Amino acid sequence: MAADPGARCIASDNGVAAVATAVAAMSAGAAPVDAAVAGVNLNELDPEDNSVGYGGLPNEDGVVELDAAVMDGPTHRAGAVASIRNIKTPSRVALQVMRRSDHVLLVGEGALRFARAHGFVEESLLTEKSRKLWLYWKETLSATDDWFPPTDDEIARDPVLKRRPTGTIHLSARNAAGDFGCTTTTSGLAFKIPGRVGDSPLIGDGLYLDNAVGSAGGTGRGEASILACGAFAVVERMRAGRSPLDACLDILSRVVDQSRKNGNADGNGRPTFNLSLYALAKDGSYGSASLLAGCKFAVADATGTRLETGGHLFEATAR
Ligand code: ASP
């Protein structure tokens, strides 16, 4: 049997600093779930990361609503918040739901009141950059309404306006003893309908672990992951003996079949969205795959921190 790889974390491609932080935290004795949260807090607090926490892109009303969840391997417990407003670190609130309540998922106003009770400070989450991105989206929705977009000159001076970034961070952590923790945190789909909840805070969809098998998560089109129970399905494929990479590819193939039934595939049978899955197994092996080629994922362990290229089902350029 191969030597134990020791502490190891994997994450979505925006998680390079997060995985390094999480491995360092586990080396200092933190539980995997706490280490995972310490890692993603970097993204949640970063105003330049428009997919998570502070600076995340708002809903269609211009209000930032965040989703986050955590799961702990040794206790098989979980905590989550959905559509929570005004709290920069929803993953920390999710940790408190797991540890300080008898529930798994709190939403909206109830989640905010729970966070307040635990001393979380309410702050505005909308940065100038995310407000401008939202306003540009709103102003270009229709040519027949009363909102006018900026002039071409203004857009040329501020090209960020034309982006509609999406994103999320998932992080799975395994310590040297082979115990797992994981978290997924996001501002969700940019300009979503208020109240929309994606896969990220749903146990089994945006994240799932079984301490005897491994940990998995997803980023990308949340609705597709929900319909496939993405992270749960990946863990179950690993339980059946598939490698982390093959487990991700198996479930993505299932997502493709589902997209052809539910109207989310183009005329060539290709999904009209992307979805990435990440998996870390009990023996420390790991992998990631996306529907579209070219996606990377972050890894940290005793040999260092790096971005690796995941597997894929479709060439990104062939559309
Ligand atoms: N999975 C996230 C959601 O659907 C979005 C993303 O990862 O881009 O809320």
Boltz pocket constraint, residues with backbone or C-beta under 6 A from the ligand:
constraints:
  - pocket:
      binder: B
      contacts: [[A, 166], [A, 167], [A, 168], [A, 186], [A, 187], [A, 188], [A, 189], [A, 197], [A, 198], [A, 199], [A, 200], [A, 218], [A, 219], [A, 220], [A, 221], [A, 222], [A, 223]]
      max_distance: 6.0
